[in-house]
Amino acid sequence: MSDDHTTIRVASDTKDRLKQYGEMGMSYDDVLRELLDRVEKMDDGTSER
């Protein structure tokens, strides 16, 4: 993982939703990467971006 960091503003309810997908000790970066990996795995190339 890179040492470069940035700030992403999210609403409080979005932050709460992200917490539901993480496990103790996971950073928000870890949670977001895992979710993105899942989406990319499900993506069969037909979704619009």
C-alpha positions as CSV (number, residue, x, y, z in Angstrom):
1,M,0.0,0.0,0.0
2,S,1.2,3.5,-0.8
3,D,2.1,6.0,1.9
4,D,0.2,8.7,0.0
5,H,-3.0,9.7,1.7
6,T,-5.9,12.1,0.9
7,T,-9.1,13.1,2.6
8,I,-12.5,12.2,1.2
9,R,-15.5,13.9,2.7
10,V,-18.5,11.6,3.3
11,A,-21.7,12.1,5.2
12,S,-22.0,10.7,8.7
13,D,-24.5,8.2,7.6
14,T,-22.2,7.0,4.9
15,K,-19.4,6.6,7.4
16,D,-21.8,4.6,9.6
17,R,-22.6,2.3,6.7
18,L,-18.9,1.8,5.9
19,K,-18.4,0.7,9.5
20,Q,-20.9,-2.1,9.0
21,Y,-18.6,-3.7,6.3
22,G,-15.4,-3.5,8.3
23,E,-13.9,-5.6,11.0
24,M,-12.0,-4.5,14.1
25,G,-8.7,-3.1,13.1
26,M,-9.6,-2.3,9.5
27,S,-9.0,1.2,8.2
28,Y,-11.6,2.9,6.0
29,D,-9.1,2.5,3.2
30,D,-9.2,-1.3,3.8
31,V,-13.0,-1.3,3.8
32,L,-13.3,0.7,0.6
33,R,-10.7,-1.4,-1.2
34,E,-12.5,-4.6,-0.2
35,L,-15.8,-3.2,-1.4
36,L,-14.3,-2.1,-4.6
37,D,-12.7,-5.5,-5.2
38,R,-16.1,-7.1,-4.7
39,V,-17.8,-4.8,-7.1
40,E,-15.1,-5.3,-9.7
41,K,-15.4,-9.1,-9.3
42,M,-19.2,-8.9,-9.9
43,D,-18.8,-6.5,-12.8
44,D,-19.1,-8.5,-16.0
45,G,-18.2,-5.4,-18.1
46,T,-21.8,-4.4,-18.8
47,S,-22.2,-1.8,-16.1
48,E,-21.8,1.9,-16.9
49,R,-19.3,4.0,-15.1
